[in-house]
Each structure stands twice: as structure tokens, then as C-alpha cells.
Amino acid sequence: MSAININKNNFQNEVLNSDKPVLLDFWASWCAPCRMVVPIIEEIAGERPDIKVGKINVDEQPELASEFSIMSIPTLVVMKNGKIVQQVSGARPKNAILEML
């Protein structure tokens, strides 16, 4: 499965109501470190059916970026049962992202 594009319309259903842990990638198309993280995020989405992976474009979804107090991108957030359990800013290698889960 590939990463899901999350927006304010599907956030409740895909993230808050998810029965699986959710890894969110806050990104923007103009952000070079974000582009480095994208293949890793997609790889994790394909390898881990036990989690849900979502991408949030901060330019298109400023309300969600604001809700999570995103100050720099990329920011990765892990949510379980609708609550933030882990949040880090900056590009991370795959093993560091997997450790967050």
C-alpha cells in the first residue's frame, strides 16, 4: 500500500479513527529534505501493513500544519488512538523512522 494524502476532509477518518498507528509526513514540494524522505516513507508504507502512512502537504493544508504546530519540515508524527506519541523534525534515515513506530 502507498502513503495516503491526508487533508482536512479525510483527517478524522484516516488518522483519528484509525485502528492502526499512523505515521504522518508533513512536507512541501519545494523542500529538498522532504524530497529525500518521500521514498523512505513510501517504502515503509509498502512494507508495513500494520501501520497507516499519510502525507500532509503543509502548503495545501495549512490548518492541519497549524493544528500540529509545525514550524519546520519535514516533520514526522506518529499517532496512536488519535494521540501524538512521537514527533520529530528534519530528515531521518529509515531505521530512525522505524524506531519511532
Biopython code that builds the backbone (N, CA, C, O; Angstrom):
import numpy as np
from Bio.PDB.StructureBuilder import StructureBuilder

atoms = [
    (1, "MET", "N", (0.846, -1.183, 0.000)),
    (1, "MET", "CA", (0.000, 0.000, 0.000)),
    (1, "MET", "C", (0.892, 1.248, 0.000)),
    (1, "MET", "O", (1.972, 1.248, 0.589)),
    (2, "SER", "N", (0.437, 2.284, -0.652)),
    (2, "SER", "CA", (1.241, 3.504, -0.665)),
    (2, "SER", "C", (0.690, 4.496, 0.361)),
    (2, "SER", "O", (-0.395, 4.316, 0.914)),
    (3, "ALA", "N", (1.468, 5.537, 0.591)),
    (3, "ALA", "CA", (1.065, 6.557, 1.553)),
    (3, "ALA", "C", (-0.195, 7.268, 1.067)),
    (3, "ALA", "O", (-0.393, 7.460, -0.133)),
    (4, "ILE", "N", (-1.034, 7.649, 2.008)),
    (4, "ILE", "CA", (-2.306, 8.314, 1.713)),
    (4, "ILE", "C", (-2.107, 9.820, 1.826)),
    (4, "ILE", "O", (-1.463, 10.297, 2.760)),
    (5, "ASN", "N", (-2.654, 10.560, 0.886)),
    (5, "ASN", "CA", (-2.645, 12.017, 1.011)),
    (5, "ASN", "C", (-3.727, 12.413, 2.004)),
    (5, "ASN", "O", (-4.912, 12.157, 1.787)),
    (6, "ILE", "N", (-3.311, 13.035, 3.083)),
    (6, "ILE", "CA", (-4.236, 13.422, 4.146)),
    (6, "ILE", "C", (-4.593, 14.896, 3.978)),
    (6, "ILE", "O", (-3.730, 15.738, 3.727)),
    (7, "ASN", "N", (-5.883, 15.187, 4.123)),
    (7, "ASN", "CA", (-6.338, 16.580, 4.101)),
    (7, "ASN", "C", (-7.373, 16.760, 5.197)),
    (7, "ASN", "O", (-7.722, 15.807, 5.894)),
    (8, "LYS", "N", (-7.860, 17.983, 5.348)),
    (8, "LYS", "CA", (-8.786, 18.235, 6.455)),
    (8, "LYS", "C", (-10.087, 17.457, 6.296)),
    (8, "LYS", "O", (-10.787, 17.231, 7.283)),
    (9, "ASN", "N", (-10.424, 17.044, 5.078)),
    (9, "ASN", "CA", (-11.662, 16.296, 4.849)),
    (9, "ASN", "C", (-11.565, 14.833, 5.272)),
    (9, "ASN", "O", (-12.548, 14.262, 5.744)),
    (10, "ASN", "N", (-10.391, 14.218, 5.109)),
    (10, "ASN", "CA", (-10.268, 12.794, 5.459)),
    (10, "ASN", "C", (-9.467, 12.560, 6.746)),
    (10, "ASN", "O", (-9.273, 11.413, 7.148)),
    (11, "PHE", "N", (-9.002, 13.633, 7.393)),
    (11, "PHE", "CA", (-8.157, 13.512, 8.585)),
    (11, "PHE", "C", (-8.853, 12.731, 9.698)),
    (11, "PHE", "O", (-8.267, 11.814, 10.273)),
    (12, "GLN", "N", (-10.080, 13.087, 9.998)),
    (12, "GLN", "CA", (-10.836, 12.411, 11.074)),
    (12, "GLN", "C", (-10.899, 10.907, 10.825)),
    (12, "GLN", "O", (-10.584, 10.107, 11.706)),
    (13, "ASN", "N", (-11.306, 10.536, 9.625)),
    (13, "ASN", "CA", (-11.496, 9.132, 9.294)),
    (13, "ASN", "C", (-10.171, 8.371, 9.188)),
    (13, "ASN", "O", (-10.033, 7.284, 9.750)),
    (14, "GLU", "N", (-9.198, 8.939, 8.470)),
    (14, "GLU", "CA", (-7.950, 8.227, 8.201)),
    (14, "GLU", "C", (-6.974, 8.229, 9.378)),
    (14, "GLU", "O", (-6.226, 7.269, 9.563)),
    (15, "VAL", "N", (-6.976, 9.300, 10.175)),
    (15, "VAL", "CA", (-5.985, 9.430, 11.242)),
    (15, "VAL", "C", (-6.601, 9.215, 12.624)),
    (15, "VAL", "O", (-6.221, 8.288, 13.339)),
    (16, "LEU", "N", (-7.547, 10.066, 12.993)),
    (16, "LEU", "CA", (-8.104, 9.997, 14.349)),
    (16, "LEU", "C", (-8.876, 8.702, 14.600)),
    (16, "LEU", "O", (-8.842, 8.170, 15.709)),
    (17, "ASN", "N", (-9.567, 8.194, 13.588)),
    (17, "ASN", "CA", (-10.367, 6.973, 13.761)),
    (17, "ASN", "C", (-9.621, 5.707, 13.357)),
    (17, "ASN", "O", (-10.216, 4.630, 13.324)),
    (18, "SER", "N", (-8.322, 5.818, 13.048)),
    (18, "SER", "CA", (-7.564, 4.654, 12.591)),
    (18, "SER", "C", (-7.375, 3.648, 13.721)),
    (18, "SER", "O", (-7.084, 4.021, 14.857)),
    (19, "ASP", "N", (-7.544, 2.360, 13.392)),
    (19, "ASP", "CA", (-7.299, 1.318, 14.385)),
    (19, "ASP", "C", (-5.822, 0.903, 14.387)),
    (19, "ASP", "O", (-5.406, 0.086, 15.209)),
    (20, "LYS", "N", (-5.031, 1.467, 13.467)),
    (20, "LYS", "CA", (-3.593, 1.192, 13.394)),
    (20, "LYS", "C", (-2.828, 2.456, 13.782)),
    (20, "LYS", "O", (-3.373, 3.557, 13.693)),
    (21, "PRO", "N", (-1.568, 2.313, 14.214)),
    (21, "PRO", "CA", (-0.733, 3.510, 14.390)),
    (21, "PRO", "C", (-0.598, 4.223, 13.043)),
    (21, "PRO", "O", (-0.586, 3.580, 11.993)),
    (22, "VAL", "N", (-0.496, 5.557, 13.078)),
    (22, "VAL", "CA", (-0.406, 6.351, 11.857)),
    (22, "VAL", "C", (0.901, 7.145, 11.866)),
    (22, "VAL", "O", (1.207, 7.851, 12.827)),
    (23, "LEU", "N", (1.665, 7.018, 10.775)),
    (23, "LEU", "CA", (2.873, 7.820, 10.572)),
    (23, "LEU", "C", (2.506, 8.933, 9.598)),
    (23, "LEU", "O", (2.124, 8.667, 8.459)),
    (24, "LEU", "N", (2.624, 10.186, 10.053)),
    (24, "LEU", "CA", (2.318, 11.335, 9.206)),
    (24, "LEU", "C", (3.600, 12.041, 8.805)),
    (24, "LEU", "O", (4.483, 12.275, 9.631)),
    (25, "ASP", "N", (3.689, 12.372, 7.534)),
    (25, "ASP", "CA", (4.828, 13.121, 6.999)),
    (25, "ASP", "C", (4.319, 14.490, 6.569)),
    (25, "ASP", "O", (3.579, 14.604, 5.592)),
    (26, "PHE", "N", (4.719, 15.540, 7.308)),
    (26, "PHE", "CA", (4.386, 16.911, 6.926)),
    (26, "PHE", "C", (5.486, 17.391, 5.987)),
    (26, "PHE", "O", (6.661, 17.375, 6.354)),
    (27, "TRP", "N", (5.116, 17.825, 4.766)),
    (27, "TRP", "CA", (6.103, 18.124, 3.739)),
    (27, "TRP", "C", (5.611, 19.247, 2.826)),
    (27, "TRP", "O", (4.472, 19.701, 2.931)),
    (28, "ALA", "N", (6.492, 19.679, 1.933)),
    (28, "ALA", "CA", (6.132, 20.622, 0.867)),
    (28, "ALA", "C", (6.983, 20.305, -0.357)),
    (28, "ALA", "O", (8.101, 19.809, -0.227)),
    (29, "SER", "N", (6.461, 20.588, -1.533)),
    (29, "SER", "CA", (7.152, 20.230, -2.779)),
    (29, "SER", "C", (8.467, 20.984, -2.959)),
    (29, "SER", "O", (9.372, 20.485, -3.627)),
    (30, "TRP", "N", (8.587, 22.170, -2.378)),
    (30, "TRP", "CA", (9.802, 22.989, -2.529)),
    (30, "TRP", "C", (10.895, 22.634, -1.516)),
    (30, "TRP", "O", (11.976, 23.222, -1.551)),
    (31, "CYS", "N", (10.634, 21.699, -0.632)),
    (31, "CYS", "CA", (11.547, 21.371, 0.473)),
    (31, "CYS", "C", (12.452, 20.193, 0.075)),
    (31, "CYS", "O", (11.983, 19.065, -0.078)),
    (32, "ALA", "N", (13.757, 20.471, -0.091)),
    (32, "ALA", "CA", (14.710, 19.424, -0.506)),
    (32, "ALA", "C", (14.796, 18.268, 0.495)),
    (32, "ALA", "O", (14.739, 17.114, 0.071)),
    (33, "PRO", "N", (14.931, 18.521, 1.813)),
    (33, "PRO", "CA", (14.960, 17.386, 2.754)),
    (33, "PRO", "C", (13.671, 16.564, 2.714)),
    (33, "PRO", "O", (13.696, 15.353, 2.934)),
    (34, "CYS", "N", (12.538, 17.231, 2.430)),
    (34, "CYS", "CA", (11.265, 16.497, 2.320)),
    (34, "CYS", "C", (11.328, 15.509, 1.162)),
    (34, "CYS", "O", (10.849, 14.381, 1.275)),
    (35, "ARG", "N", (11.921, 15.935, 0.050)),
    (35, "ARG", "CA", (12.020, 15.056, -1.120)),
    (35, "ARG", "C", (12.933, 13.866, -0.833)),
    (35, "ARG", "O", (12.763, 12.800, -1.426)),
    (36, "MET", "N", (13.895, 14.036, 0.069)),
    (36, "MET", "CA", (14.760, 12.915, 0.451)),
    (36, "MET", "C", (13.987, 11.884, 1.277)),
    (36, "MET", "O", (14.279, 10.690, 1.209)),
    (37, "VAL", "N", (13.016, 12.336, 2.046)),
    (37, "VAL", "CA", (12.257, 11.459, 2.938)),
    (37, "VAL", "C", (11.154, 10.697, 2.191)),
    (37, "VAL", "O", (10.786, 9.593, 2.593)),
    (38, "VAL", "N", (10.627, 11.281, 1.107)),
    (38, "VAL", "CA", (9.486, 10.683, 0.392)),
    (38, "VAL", "C", (9.699, 9.217, 0.014)),
    (38, "VAL", "O", (8.822, 8.401, 0.297)),
    (39, "PRO", "N", (10.831, 8.838, -0.620)),
    (39, "PRO", "CA", (10.977, 7.416, -0.976)),
    (39, "PRO", "C", (11.006, 6.504, 0.243)),
    (39, "PRO", "O", (10.528, 5.371, 0.183)),
    (40, "ILE", "N", (11.557, 6.985, 1.336)),
    (40, "ILE", "CA", (11.613, 6.190, 2.573)),
    (40, "ILE", "C", (10.197, 5.979, 3.109)),
    (40, "ILE", "O", (9.824, 4.872, 3.499)),
    (41, "ILE", "N", (9.417, 7.062, 3.121)),
    (41, "ILE", "CA", (8.029, 6.993, 3.600)),
    (41, "ILE", "C", (7.218, 6.015, 2.749)),
    (41, "ILE", "O", (6.466, 5.194, 3.275)),
    (42, "GLU", "N", (7.383, 6.113, 1.421)),
    (42, "GLU", "CA", (6.656, 5.210, 0.512)),
    (42, "GLU", "C", (7.087, 3.753, 0.726)),
    (42, "GLU", "O", (6.258, 2.844, 0.684)),
    (43, "GLU", "N", (8.382, 3.540, 0.953)),
    (43, "GLU", "CA", (8.910, 2.192, 1.192)),
    (43, "GLU", "C", (8.289, 1.608, 2.464)),
    (43, "GLU", "O", (7.849, 0.459, 2.477)),
    (44, "ILE", "N", (8.258, 2.411, 3.532)),
    (44, "ILE", "CA", (7.665, 1.960, 4.791)),
    (44, "ILE", "C", (6.183, 1.638, 4.588)),
    (44, "ILE", "O", (5.683, 0.636, 5.099)),
    (45, "ALA", "N", (5.489, 2.492, 3.842)),
    (45, "ALA", "CA", (4.061, 2.261, 3.573)),
    (45, "ALA", "C", (3.853, 0.917, 2.871)),
    (45, "ALA", "O", (2.886, 0.209, 3.149)),
    (46, "GLY", "N", (4.767, 0.571, 1.960)),
    (46, "GLY", "CA", (4.656, -0.692, 1.229)),
    (46, "GLY", "C", (5.034, -1.912, 2.048)),
    (46, "GLY", "O", (4.530, -3.010, 1.809)),
    (47, "GLU", "N", (5.922, -1.722, 3.013)),
    (47, "GLU", "CA", (6.445, -2.858, 3.792)),
    (47, "GLU", "C", (5.672, -3.148, 5.071)),
    (47, "GLU", "O", (5.746, -4.256, 5.603)),
    (48, "ARG", "N", (4.930, -2.159, 5.570)),
    (48, "ARG", "CA", (4.329, -2.304, 6.902)),
    (48, "ARG", "C", (2.796, -2.213, 6.861)),
    (48, "ARG", "O", (2.232, -1.137, 7.062)),
    (49, "PRO", "N", (2.127, -3.341, 6.602)),
    (49, "PRO", "CA", (0.659, -3.307, 6.584)),
    (49, "PRO", "C", (0.054, -3.063, 7.969)),
    (49, "PRO", "O", (-1.141, -2.790, 8.085)),
    (50, "ASP", "N", (0.874, -3.161, 9.016)),
    (50, "ASP", "CA", (0.378, -2.970, 10.387)),
    (50, "ASP", "C", (0.255, -1.493, 10.765)),
    (50, "ASP", "O", (-0.268, -1.173, 11.832)),
    (51, "ILE", "N", (0.732, -0.585, 9.897)),
    (51, "ILE", "CA", (0.589, 0.842, 10.179)),
    (51, "ILE", "C", (-0.026, 1.546, 8.972)),
    (51, "ILE", "O", (-0.033, 1.012, 7.863)),
    (52, "LYS", "N", (-0.535, 2.734, 9.202)),
    (52, "LYS", "CA", (-1.055, 3.572, 8.134)),
    (52, "LYS", "C", (-0.073, 4.718, 7.955)),
    (52, "LYS", "O", (0.402, 5.293, 8.935)),
    (53, "VAL", "N", (0.232, 5.051, 6.706)),
    (53, "VAL", "CA", (1.178, 6.129, 6.420)),
    (53, "VAL", "C", (0.454, 7.219, 5.645)),
    (53, "VAL", "O", (-0.193, 6.959, 4.630)),
    (54, "GLY", "N", (0.578, 8.446, 6.146)),
    (54, "GLY", "CA", (-0.079, 9.574, 5.486)),
    (54, "GLY", "C", (0.883, 10.707, 5.230)),
    (54, "GLY", "O", (1.839, 10.913, 5.979)),
    (55, "LYS", "N", (0.620, 11.450, 4.152)),
    (55, "LYS", "CA", (1.428, 12.619, 3.819)),
    (55, "LYS", "C", (0.518, 13.856, 3.862)),
    (55, "LYS", "O", (-0.601, 13.843, 3.349)),
    (56, "ILE", "N", (1.030, 14.915, 4.485)),
    (56, "ILE", "CA", (0.273, 16.167, 4.574)),
    (56, "ILE", "C", (1.120, 17.280, 3.971)),
    (56, "ILE", "O", (2.177, 17.626, 4.497)),
    (57, "ASN", "N", (0.639, 17.837, 2.858)),
    (57, "ASN", "CA", (1.327, 18.952, 2.213)),
    (57, "ASN", "C", (0.967, 20.221, 2.987)),
    (57, "ASN", "O", (-0.191, 20.638, 3.000)),
    (58, "VAL", "N", (1.971, 20.833, 3.633)),
    (58, "VAL", "CA", (1.702, 21.985, 4.510)),
    (58, "VAL", "C", (1.209, 23.207, 3.736)),
    (58, "VAL", "O", (0.509, 24.051, 4.295)),
    (59, "ASP", "N", (1.568, 23.308, 2.457)),
    (59, "ASP", "CA", (1.086, 24.428, 1.646)),
    (59, "ASP", "C", (-0.397, 24.282, 1.316)),
    (59, "ASP", "O", (-1.124, 25.274, 1.253)),
    (60, "GLU", "N", (-0.840, 23.051, 1.108)),
    (60, "GLU", "CA", (-2.233, 22.794, 0.760)),
    (60, "GLU", "C", (-3.122, 22.617, 1.986)),
    (60, "GLU", "O", (-4.338, 22.789, 1.895)),
    (61, "GLN", "N", (-2.530, 22.274, 3.133)),
    (61, "GLN", "CA", (-3.295, 22.003, 4.354)),
    (61, "GLN", "C", (-2.761, 22.828, 5.523)),
    (61, "GLN", "O", (-2.306, 22.261, 6.516)),
    (62, "PRO", "N", (-2.809, 24.169, 5.421)),
    (62, "PRO", "CA", (-2.245, 24.999, 6.498)),
    (62, "PRO", "C", (-2.952, 24.809, 7.839)),
    (62, "PRO", "O", (-2.340, 24.980, 8.894)),
    (63, "GLU", "N", (-4.249, 24.454, 7.802)),
    (63, "GLU", "CA", (-4.978, 24.247, 9.060)),
    (63, "GLU", "C", (-4.399, 23.064, 9.830)),
    (63, "GLU", "O", (-4.226, 23.136, 11.047)),
    (64, "LEU", "N", (-4.102, 21.979, 9.125)),
    (64, "LEU", "CA", (-3.541, 20.797, 9.792)),
    (64, "LEU", "C", (-2.125, 21.083, 10.280)),
    (64, "LEU", "O", (-1.752, 20.670, 11.378)),
    (65, "ALA", "N", (-1.333, 21.788, 9.469)),
    (65, "ALA", "CA", (0.031, 22.142, 9.890)),
    (65, "ALA", "C", (-0.023, 22.990, 11.154)),
    (65, "ALA", "O", (0.784, 22.808, 12.065)),
    (66, "SER", "N", (-0.972, 23.909, 11.207)),
    (66, "SER", "CA", (-1.132, 24.773, 12.373)),
    (66, "SER", "C", (-1.582, 23.968, 13.593)),
    (66, "SER", "O", (-1.097, 24.183, 14.704)),
    (67, "GLU", "N", (-2.505, 23.048, 13.373)),
    (67, "GLU", "CA", (-3.024, 22.214, 14.458)),
    (67, "GLU", "C", (-1.912, 21.415, 15.138)),
    (67, "GLU", "O", (-1.959, 21.173, 16.344)),
    (68, "PHE", "N", (-0.915, 21.008, 14.356)),
    (68, "PHE", "CA", (0.210, 20.236, 14.877)),
    (68, "PHE", "C", (1.405, 21.120, 15.231)),
    (68, "PHE", "O", (2.470, 20.613, 15.581)),
    (69, "SER", "N", (1.231, 22.440, 15.140)),
    (69, "SER", "CA", (2.308, 23.409, 15.439)),
    (69, "SER", "C", (3.581, 23.103, 14.649)),
    (69, "SER", "O", (4.683, 23.116, 15.197)),
    (70, "ILE", "N", (3.412, 22.829, 13.365)),
    (70, "ILE", "CA", (4.557, 22.519, 12.508)),
    (70, "ILE", "C", (5.324, 23.806, 12.220)),
    (70, "ILE", "O", (4.791, 24.732, 11.608)),
    (71, "MET", "N", (6.578, 23.858, 12.664)),
    (71, "MET", "CA", (7.421, 25.039, 12.461)),
    (71, "MET", "C", (8.477, 24.798, 11.394)),
    (71, "MET", "O", (8.920, 25.741, 10.738)),
    (72, "SER", "N", (8.885, 23.546, 11.211)),
    (72, "SER", "CA", (9.861, 23.226, 10.169)),
    (72, "SER", "C", (9.473, 21.895, 9.537)),
    (72, "SER", "O", (8.808, 21.065, 10.157)),
    (73, "ILE", "N", (9.898, 21.713, 8.306)),
    (73, "ILE", "CA", (9.576, 20.478, 7.591)),
    (73, "ILE", "C", (10.861, 19.899, 7.019)),
    (73, "ILE", "O", (11.803, 20.649, 6.762)),
    (74, "PRO", "N", (10.926, 18.592, 6.813)),
    (74, "PRO", "CA", (9.868, 17.635, 7.118)),
    (74, "PRO", "C", (9.699, 17.433, 8.627)),
    (74, "PRO", "O", (10.660, 17.501, 9.392)),
    (75, "THR", "N", (8.468, 17.187, 9.025)),
    (75, "THR", "CA", (8.176, 16.774, 10.396)),
    (75, "THR", "C", (7.422, 15.455, 10.303)),
    (75, "THR", "O", (6.467, 15.323, 9.537)),
    (76, "LEU", "N", (7.859, 14.493, 11.084)),
    (76, "LEU", "CA", (7.213, 13.183, 11.138)),
    (76, "LEU", "C", (6.501, 13.045, 12.475)),
    (76, "LEU", "O", (7.067, 13.332, 13.529)),
    (77, "VAL", "N", (5.259, 12.605, 12.414)),
    (77, "VAL", "CA", (4.437, 12.453, 13.614)),
    (77, "VAL", "C", (3.880, 11.035, 13.638)),
    (77, "VAL", "O", (3.363, 10.547, 12.632)),
    (78, "VAL", "N", (3.987, 10.374, 14.792)),
    (78, "VAL", "CA", (3.361, 9.064, 14.978)),
    (78, "VAL", "C", (2.176, 9.258, 15.907)),
    (78, "VAL", "O", (2.302, 9.829, 16.990)),
    (79, "MET", "N", (1.018, 8.771, 15.462)),
    (79, "MET", "CA", (-0.197, 8.870, 16.270)),
    (79, "MET", "C", (-0.746, 7.480, 16.540)),
    (79, "MET", "O", (-0.779, 6.617, 15.662)),
    (80, "LYS", "N", (-1.179, 7.286, 17.787)),
    (80, "LYS", "CA", (-1.850, 6.038, 18.163)),
    (80, "LYS", "C", (-3.120, 6.418, 18.900)),
    (80, "LYS", "O", (-3.096, 7.247, 19.809)),
    (81, "ASN", "N", (-4.221, 5.813, 18.508)),
    (81, "ASN", "CA", (-5.525, 6.088, 19.134)),
    (81, "ASN", "C", (-5.847, 7.582, 19.128)),
    (81, "ASN", "O", (-6.397, 8.109, 20.094)),
    (82, "GLY", "N", (-5.498, 8.260, 18.028)),
    (82, "GLY", "CA", (-5.830, 9.674, 17.882)),
    (82, "GLY", "C", (-4.942, 10.628, 18.664)),
    (82, "GLY", "O", (-5.215, 11.828, 18.697)),
    (83, "LYS", "N", (-3.881, 10.121, 19.299)),
    (83, "LYS", "CA", (-2.985, 10.954, 20.115)),
    (83, "LYS", "C", (-1.573, 10.921, 19.550)),
    (83, "LYS", "O", (-1.125, 9.895, 19.039)),
    (84, "ILE", "N", (-0.867, 12.059, 19.645)),
    (84, "ILE", "CA", (0.529, 12.122, 19.204)),
    (84, "ILE", "C", (1.394, 11.401, 20.230)),
    (84, "ILE", "O", (1.368, 11.729, 21.416)),
    (85, "VAL", "N", (2.165, 10.413, 19.765)),
    (85, "VAL", "CA", (3.069, 9.700, 20.670)),
    (85, "VAL", "C", (4.530, 10.007, 20.359)),
    (85, "VAL", "O", (5.413, 9.738, 21.174)),
    (86, "GLN", "N", (4.784, 10.568, 19.180)),
    (86, "GLN", "CA", (6.161, 10.864, 18.771)),
    (86, "GLN", "C", (6.111, 11.953, 17.699)),
    (86, "GLN", "O", (5.251, 11.917, 16.819)),
    (87, "GLN", "N", (7.031, 12.923, 17.768)),
    (87, "GLN", "CA", (7.097, 13.968, 16.746)),
    (87, "GLN", "C", (8.536, 14.441, 16.620)),
    (87, "GLN", "O", (9.151, 14.846, 17.606)),
    (88, "VAL", "N", (9.076, 14.388, 15.396)),
    (88, "VAL", "CA", (10.447, 14.845, 15.138)),
    (88, "VAL", "C", (10.486, 15.679, 13.871)),
    (88, "VAL", "O", (9.727, 15.439, 12.932)),
    (89, "SER", "N", (11.379, 16.664, 13.852)),
    (89, "SER", "CA", (11.573, 17.490, 12.660)),
    (89, "SER", "C", (12.896, 17.134, 12.012)),
    (89, "SER", "O", (13.848, 16.729, 12.679)),
    (90, "GLY", "N", (12.938, 17.294, 10.694)),
    (90, "GLY", "CA", (14.167, 17.041, 9.950)),
    (90, "GLY", "C", (14.154, 15.677, 9.289)),
    (90, "GLY", "O", (13.455, 14.762, 9.724)),
    (91, "ALA", "N", (14.943, 15.559, 8.228)),
    (91, "ALA", "CA", (15.045, 14.285, 7.507)),
    (91, "ALA", "C", (15.674, 13.234, 8.423)),
    (91, "ALA", "O", (16.587, 13.532, 9.193)),
    (92, "ARG", "N", (15.181, 12.027, 8.328)),
    (92, "ARG", "CA", (15.668, 10.923, 9.148)),
    (92, "ARG", "C", (15.921, 9.711, 8.249)),
    (92, "ARG", "O", (15.219, 9.520, 7.256)),
    (93, "PRO", "N", (16.925, 8.887, 8.593)),
    (93, "PRO", "CA", (17.109, 7.640, 7.846)),
    (93, "PRO", "C", (15.982, 6.658, 8.195)),
    (93, "PRO", "O", (15.289, 6.810, 9.201)),
    (94, "LYS", "N", (15.825, 5.663, 7.346)),
    (94, "LYS", "CA", (14.733, 4.707, 7.506)),
    (94, "LYS", "C", (14.726, 4.050, 8.881)),
    (94, "LYS", "O", (13.671, 3.943, 9.507)),
    (95, "ASN", "N", (15.894, 3.607, 9.364)),
    (95, "ASN", "CA", (15.914, 2.903, 10.652)),
    (95, "ASN", "C", (15.443, 3.813, 11.792)),
    (95, "ASN", "O", (14.794, 3.345, 12.728)),
    (96, "ALA", "N", (15.765, 5.108, 11.717)),
    (96, "ALA", "CA", (15.324, 6.046, 12.769)),
    (96, "ALA", "C", (13.802, 6.240, 12.711)),
    (96, "ALA", "O", (13.147, 6.363, 13.746)),
    (97, "ILE", "N", (13.255, 6.266, 11.505)),
    (97, "ILE", "CA", (11.797, 6.403, 11.343)),
    (97, "ILE", "C", (11.116, 5.150, 11.879)),
    (97, "ILE", "O", (10.108, 5.245, 12.580)),
    (98, "LEU", "N", (11.654, 3.979, 11.557)),
    (98, "LEU", "CA", (11.057, 2.721, 12.034)),
    (98, "LEU", "C", (11.113, 2.626, 13.560)),
    (98, "LEU", "O", (10.199, 2.086, 14.182)),
    (99, "GLU", "N", (12.173, 3.146, 14.157)),
    (99, "GLU", "CA", (12.283, 3.131, 15.619)),
    (99, "GLU", "C", (11.190, 3.967, 16.282)),
    (99, "GLU", "O", (10.784, 3.681, 17.408)),
    (100, "MET", "N", (10.712, 5.006, 15.582)),
    (100, "MET", "CA", (9.636, 5.839, 16.126)),
    (100, "MET", "C", (8.345, 5.044, 16.292)),
    (100, "MET", "O", (7.533, 5.328, 17.172)),
    (101, "LEU", "N", (8.171, 4.045, 15.431)),
    (101, "LEU", "CA", (6.942, 3.256, 15.445)),
    (101, "LEU", "C", (7.017, 2.275, 16.572)),
    (101, "LEU", "O", (6.084, 1.498, 16.778)),
]
sb = StructureBuilder()
sb.init_structure("model")
sb.init_model(0)
sb.init_chain("A")
sb.init_seg("    ")
for serial, (resi, resn, name, xyz) in enumerate(atoms, 1):
    if name == "N":
        sb.init_residue(resn, " ", resi, " ")
    sb.init_atom(name, np.array(xyz, "f"), 0.0, 1.0, " ", f" {name:<3s}", serial, name[0])
structure = sb.get_structure()
